[in-house]
Amino acid sequence: MESTEITSVTAEELLPGVEASPDAQATEDSRLKALLEAVVYVAEEPLTVEQIASGIGQPRETVEKLLAELVAEFDQPGHGLTVRVVAGGYKMATKPEHHEAVRNFVKSLKPPLKLSLPALETLAVVAYKQPVTAPEIMEIRGVQGAGVLKTLLDRKLIAVAGRKNVIGKPILYKTTREFLVQFGLKDLSELPSLKEFEEIRRMAVSDGEMMLPFEGPKQEPAAEPAPAEPPSEVRSDEG
């Protein structure tokens, strides 16, 4: 009597049209969710659902569903990070309740960004008056500050915001996202008041340098620019 060899086959091989079992689907979802976590983690800028779906070759609906689950998981108290929507995309960040402790820890690891006192003053004028032109900054400060503006541009604390529609069409300047990051501000509404800024200004070290960022954001927005020096006493400074 001939022996019959029994070959095991999967349900998918017997019935190609049948969907995967719940366990298999759960395993695949877990794999994809882990991939999404890694993708959002390494991205420097917020990622849209479309970008993620296209990048990993998955349907938009699947990515949306798994992202929602990922957001809910990271919202649990056991996580120090959160996945949230920023500017229309998904980004991973530390939770707000840990910001101060994390900021202090990071400051202990690397030297803080230093700005000269003229650069700090110019940055304050841009922050409070933006968008603002170089001649307007000079009028407020009484200083020829082209070198300072270049320093702030190089450090990505300010950026060009177009041109003012007046004779000569001077360049307008505004603060950047990097400015908010360096000063630990959520947005411009958290700028320190003029009184607080003057206190910071007086803390400048004797060699004319000020360290950033501030010790945490302030809630009171500024209503006017920093006090002006007399325009007639025009001097020049370097960044």
C-alpha positions as CSV (number, residue, x, y, z in Angstrom):
1,M,0.0,0.0,0.0
2,E,1.4,3.3,-1.1
3,S,1.9,6.0,1.5
4,T,0.2,9.3,1.0
5,E,2.4,12.4,1.6
6,I,0.4,15.1,3.4
7,T,1.5,18.7,2.5
8,S,0.4,21.5,4.6
9,V,-1.1,24.5,2.9
10,T,-2.3,27.9,4.1
11,A,-5.8,29.2,3.9
12,E,-4.6,31.9,1.6
13,E,-3.2,29.3,-0.8
14,L,-6.4,27.3,-0.9
15,L,-8.7,30.4,-1.0
16,P,-6.7,33.3,-2.4
17,G,-9.7,35.7,-2.1
18,V,-10.0,35.1,1.7
19,E,-8.7,37.9,3.9
20,A,-5.9,37.3,6.4
21,S,-6.9,36.1,9.9
22,P,-7.4,38.6,12.7
23,D,-4.1,37.6,14.3
24,A,-2.2,38.1,11.0
25,Q,-3.8,41.5,10.5
26,A,-3.0,42.6,14.0
27,T,0.6,41.6,13.5
28,E,0.8,43.5,10.3
29,D,-0.8,46.6,11.9
30,S,1.8,46.4,14.7
31,R,4.6,46.3,12.2
32,L,3.3,49.2,10.3
33,K,2.6,51.2,13.4
34,A,6.2,50.7,14.5
35,L,7.3,51.8,11.1
36,L,5.2,55.0,11.4
37,E,6.7,55.7,14.8
38,A,10.2,55.5,13.3
39,V,9.3,57.6,10.3
40,V,7.8,60.4,12.4
41,Y,10.7,60.3,14.8
42,V,13.4,60.8,12.2
43,A,11.6,63.5,10.2
44,E,12.8,67.0,11.0
45,E,9.7,68.6,9.7
46,P,6.0,67.6,10.3
47,L,4.9,64.8,7.8
48,T,1.5,64.8,6.2
49,V,-0.6,61.7,5.8
50,E,0.0,61.8,2.1
51,Q,3.7,62.0,2.5
52,I,3.8,59.0,4.8
53,A,1.4,56.9,2.8
54,S,3.4,57.5,-0.4
55,G,6.7,56.9,1.3
56,I,5.8,53.6,2.9
57,G,3.5,52.4,0.1
58,Q,0.4,52.0,2.1
59,P,-3.2,53.2,1.6
60,R,-4.0,56.6,3.1
61,E,-6.9,55.2,5.1
62,T,-4.6,52.6,6.7
63,V,-2.0,55.3,7.6
64,E,-4.7,57.6,9.1
65,K,-6.1,54.8,11.3
66,L,-2.7,53.7,12.6
67,L,-1.5,57.3,13.2
68,A,-4.6,57.9,15.3
69,E,-3.8,54.8,17.3
70,L,-0.1,55.9,17.7
71,V,-1.2,59.4,18.9
72,A,-3.5,57.7,21.5
73,E,-0.7,55.4,22.7
74,F,1.8,58.3,23.2
75,D,-0.9,60.3,25.0
76,Q,-0.7,57.8,27.9
77,P,1.1,59.0,31.0
78,G,3.9,56.4,30.6
79,H,5.3,58.2,27.6
80,G,7.5,61.3,27.8
81,L,7.0,62.0,24.0
82,T,3.9,62.8,22.1
83,V,2.9,62.6,18.5
84,R,0.8,65.6,17.5
85,V,-0.4,67.5,14.5
86,V,1.8,70.5,13.7
87,A,1.2,72.8,10.7
88,G,-0.9,70.1,9.0
89,G,1.6,67.3,9.6
90,Y,2.6,64.8,12.3
91,K,5.6,65.4,14.5
92,M,7.1,63.8,17.6
93,A,8.0,66.1,20.5
94,T,8.4,66.1,24.2
95,K,5.3,66.6,26.3
96,P,4.7,70.1,27.6
97,E,4.8,69.1,31.2
98,H,8.5,68.0,30.7
99,H,9.6,71.0,28.7
100,E,11.3,72.9,31.5
101,A,13.2,69.8,32.8
102,V,14.3,68.8,29.3
103,R,15.3,72.4,28.4
104,N,17.5,72.6,31.5
105,F,19.0,69.2,30.8
106,V,19.8,70.1,27.2
107,K,21.4,73.4,28.3
108,S,23.7,71.4,30.6
109,L,24.9,69.4,27.6
110,K,26.0,72.1,25.2
111,P,27.0,75.8,25.5
112,P,24.1,78.2,25.0
113,L,23.8,80.3,22.0
114,K,25.5,83.7,22.5
115,L,24.6,87.0,21.0
116,S,26.3,90.4,21.4
117,L,24.3,93.0,23.1
118,P,23.8,95.0,19.9
119,A,22.5,91.8,18.2
120,L,20.1,91.1,21.1
121,E,18.8,94.7,20.9
122,T,18.3,94.4,17.2
123,L,16.6,91.0,17.6
124,A,14.2,92.6,20.1
125,V,13.2,95.4,17.7
126,V,12.5,92.8,15.0
127,A,10.5,90.7,17.3
128,Y,8.3,93.5,18.7
129,K,7.9,95.5,15.4
130,Q,8.0,92.8,12.7
131,P,7.9,93.0,9.8
132,V,10.4,95.9,10.0
133,T,13.0,97.4,7.7
134,A,16.7,98.1,8.4
135,P,16.1,101.9,8.3
136,E,13.3,101.5,10.8
137,I,15.5,99.5,13.1
138,M,18.3,102.1,12.8
139,E,15.8,104.9,13.6
140,I,14.7,103.0,16.8
141,R,18.2,102.1,17.9
142,G,20.2,105.0,16.5
143,V,22.7,102.5,15.1
144,Q,24.0,101.5,11.7
145,G,23.4,97.7,12.2
146,A,23.9,96.0,8.8
147,G,26.5,93.7,10.4
148,V,24.2,92.7,13.2
149,L,21.4,91.9,10.8
150,K,23.7,89.6,8.8
151,T,24.7,87.9,12.1
152,L,21.0,87.3,12.9
153,L,20.3,86.1,9.4
154,D,23.3,83.7,9.4
155,R,22.0,82.2,12.7
156,K,18.6,81.9,11.2
157,L,17.0,83.9,14.0
158,I,15.5,86.3,11.5
159,A,14.5,86.0,7.9
160,V,13.5,88.2,4.9
161,A,9.7,88.9,4.9
162,G,9.4,90.6,1.5
163,R,9.8,94.3,0.7
164,K,7.9,97.3,2.0
165,N,5.8,99.1,-0.6
166,V,7.5,102.5,-0.2
167,I,10.2,104.4,-2.2
168,G,13.2,102.2,-2.5
169,K,11.3,99.1,-1.5
170,P,13.5,98.2,1.5
171,I,13.7,94.6,2.8
172,L,11.4,93.6,5.6
173,Y,12.6,91.3,8.4
174,K,10.8,89.0,10.7
175,T,11.7,86.4,13.4
176,T,11.8,82.7,12.5
177,R,10.8,79.4,13.9
178,E,14.4,79.0,15.1
179,F,13.9,82.2,17.1
180,L,10.9,80.6,18.9
181,V,12.9,77.4,19.5
182,Q,16.0,79.2,20.9
183,F,13.8,81.3,23.2
184,G,11.5,78.4,24.2
185,L,8.4,80.2,23.0
186,K,5.2,78.6,21.6
187,D,4.5,81.7,19.5
188,L,5.0,85.5,19.5
189,S,2.3,86.0,22.1
190,E,4.8,84.6,24.7
191,L,7.4,87.3,24.1
192,P,8.6,88.8,27.3
193,S,7.4,92.3,28.2
194,L,9.6,95.3,27.7
195,K,10.3,95.5,31.4
196,E,11.4,91.8,31.4
197,F,13.5,92.5,28.3
198,E,15.2,95.4,30.0
199,E,16.1,93.1,33.0
200,I,17.5,90.6,30.6
201,R,19.5,93.4,28.8
202,R,21.0,94.5,32.1
203,M,22.1,90.9,32.8
204,A,24.5,91.1,29.8
205,V,28.0,90.1,30.8
206,S,30.9,92.7,30.8
207,D,32.2,91.6,27.4
208,G,28.9,92.5,25.8
209,E,27.6,89.0,25.2
210,M,24.2,87.6,26.2
211,M,23.4,83.9,26.5
212,L,20.1,82.4,25.0
213,P,17.5,81.1,25.6
214,F,15.5,82.9,28.2
215,E,14.6,81.0,31.4
216,G,11.2,79.9,30.0
217,P,8.5,81.7,28.1
218,K,6.5,84.6,29.4
219,Q,2.8,85.1,28.8
220,E,2.6,88.9,28.6
221,P,3.0,90.2,25.0
222,A,4.9,93.4,24.3
223,A,2.9,96.4,23.1
224,E,5.8,98.6,21.8
225,P,9.4,98.3,20.7
226,A,12.4,98.6,23.0
227,P,13.2,102.2,24.1
228,A,14.9,104.1,21.3
229,E,18.2,105.9,21.5
230,P,18.3,109.4,20.0
231,P,18.5,109.1,16.2
232,S,20.9,112.0,16.1
233,E,23.6,110.1,17.9
234,V,24.1,107.5,15.1
235,R,26.9,105.0,15.8
236,S,27.9,101.7,14.2
237,D,28.2,98.3,15.8
238,E,29.2,94.9,14.7
239,G,27.5,91.5,15.1
